[in-house]
Amino acid sequence: MKLRRLVLLAMVASLVTVATAYLKLPTPTGYVHLGDGVIYAAALAFGPSFGAVSGALGSTLADLVGGYVMWAPWTFVIKGVAGWTVGKVGHGRTKTTRILSMAMAGLWTVAGYAVGTAVLYSPAAVPAEILGNVVQVGSGLAIGAALGPVLASIASDGR
């Protein structure tokens, strides 16, 4: 991996961490944050490996610094797969396909955290978790759709 790309990946993963851990609203089972939008935008702009690594590492670090250590393994897999999905399906594709890729990742995220909630807490807590995650996925889709082209212009800039 070229140094420029490695530095860019580290910066994006850091931005995911900050957007997840500090740009958030608390909910009964956790919080709704802006990090998914950064993951989606990075995956759309730079491809599946960027989406997977920035999603897995950035989101997991946010769980660790935010006191949600029990969620870290779940987050690593859920956000890594979500970022990979957006990059694999949406990178370099039409606007409709990019939105579809984010919706697919959003469904994966909602389902993954529903399973995690059922295991870590109780099946009775799942409806509240789903509601919060649907809101988060919606905001992530909007942010990803807006920020993705901006990051893509950086990717194609060559500087």
C-alpha positions in Angstrom: 0.0 0.0 0.0 1.4 3.4 -0.9 2.2 5.8 1.9 -0.4 8.4 0.7 -3.2 5.8 0.7 -2.1 4.4 4.1 -2.1 7.9 5.6 -5.5 8.7 4.0 -6.9 5.4 5.5 -5.6 6.3 8.9 -7.2 9.8 8.7 -10.5 8.4 7.5 -10.6 5.7 10.3 -9.8 8.5 12.8 -12.6 10.6 11.4 -15.0 7.6 11.8 -13.9 7.3 15.4 -14.5 11.0 16.1 -17.9 11.1 14.2 -19.0 8.0 16.1 -17.8 8.7 19.6 -18.3 12.5 19.8 -21.0 13.4 17.2 -23.8 11.5 18.8 -27.2 11.5 20.5 -27.8 9.1 23.4 -30.6 6.4 23.1 -31.9 3.9 25.7 -29.6 1.2 24.3 -26.6 3.2 23.2 -26.4 6.2 20.8 -27.1 7.4 17.3 -24.0 8.9 15.6 -22.7 10.3 12.4 -19.9 7.8 11.9 -21.9 5.6 9.4 -22.0 8.5 7.0 -18.2 8.8 7.0 -17.8 5.0 6.5 -20.3 5.0 3.6 -18.6 8.1 2.0 -15.1 6.5 2.3 -16.3 3.2 0.9 -18.0 5.0 -2.1 -14.9 7.2 -2.7 -12.1 4.7 -2.1 -13.6 1.2 -2.5 -14.3 -1.8 -0.3 -11.0 -2.2 1.5 -11.2 1.4 2.7 -14.8 0.9 3.8 -14.1 -2.3 5.6 -11.0 -1.1 7.4 -12.2 2.4 8.3 -15.6 1.0 9.4 -14.1 -1.8 11.5 -11.3 0.1 13.1 -12.8 3.5 13.4 -16.1 2.3 14.9 -14.5 -0.2 17.2 -12.1 2.4 18.6 -15.2 4.6 19.2 -16.8 1.8 21.2 -13.6 1.3 23.2 -13.1 5.0 24.0 -16.8 5.5 24.6 -17.1 2.8 27.2 -19.0 0.3 25.1 -16.3 -2.4 25.3 -18.8 -5.3 25.2 -19.9 -4.0 21.7 -16.4 -3.8 20.2 -16.3 -7.3 18.7 -19.8 -6.9 17.3 -19.0 -3.5 15.9 -15.8 -4.7 14.3 -17.6 -7.3 12.2 -20.9 -5.3 11.6 -19.2 -2.1 10.5 -16.4 -3.8 8.7 -18.9 -5.8 6.6 -21.1 -2.7 6.1 -18.2 -0.6 4.8 -17.0 -3.5 2.5 -20.6 -3.9 1.2 -20.9 -0.2 0.3 -17.5 -0.1 -1.4 -18.0 -3.4 -3.3 -21.5 -2.6 -4.6 -21.4 1.2 -4.8 -17.8 2.3 -5.6 -17.6 3.9 -9.0 -21.3 3.1 -9.8 -24.4 5.1 -10.6 -26.1 7.3 -7.9 -28.9 4.7 -7.7 -26.5 1.9 -7.1 -24.6 3.9 -4.5 -27.8 4.5 -2.6 -28.7 0.8 -2.9 -25.3 -0.2 -1.5 -25.8 2.1 1.5 -29.3 0.7 2.1 -27.9 -2.9 1.9 -25.3 -2.0 4.5 -27.9 -0.3 6.6 -30.1 -3.4 6.6 -27.0 -5.5 7.6 -26.2 -3.0 10.4 -29.8 -3.0 11.8 -29.9 -6.8 11.7 -26.4 -7.2 13.2 -27.1 -4.9 16.1 -30.5 -6.5 16.7 -28.8 -9.9 17.1 -26.2 -8.3 19.3 -28.8 -6.7 21.5 -30.7 -9.9 21.8 -27.5 -11.7 22.9 -26.0 -9.0 25.2 -29.3 -7.8 26.7 -32.5 -9.5 25.9 -34.8 -10.1 22.9 -37.2 -7.6 24.6 -34.6 -4.8 24.0 -34.5 -5.4 20.2 -37.3 -3.1 19.1 -35.7 0.0 20.7 -32.4 -0.9 19.2 -33.9 -1.3 15.8 -35.6 2.1 15.9 -32.3 3.8 16.9 -30.4 2.0 14.2 -32.9 2.8 11.5 -32.5 6.5 12.4 -28.7 6.2 12.3 -28.8 4.3 9.0 -31.0 7.0 7.5 -28.6 9.8 8.6 -25.7 7.7 7.4 -27.2 7.3 4.0 -27.8 11.0 3.7 -24.3 11.9 4.9 -22.7 9.2 2.7 -24.5 10.4 -0.4 -23.5 14.0 0.2 -19.9 13.4 1.4 -19.0 10.5 -1.0 -18.6 12.7 -4.1 -16.4 15.1 -2.1 -14.1 12.3 -0.9 -14.1 10.9 -4.5 -12.8 14.1 -5.8 -10.0 13.9 -3.3 -9.3 10.3 -4.4 -9.1 11.3 -8.1 -7.2 14.5 -7.5 -3.8 12.7 -7.4 -2.1 15.2 -5.1 
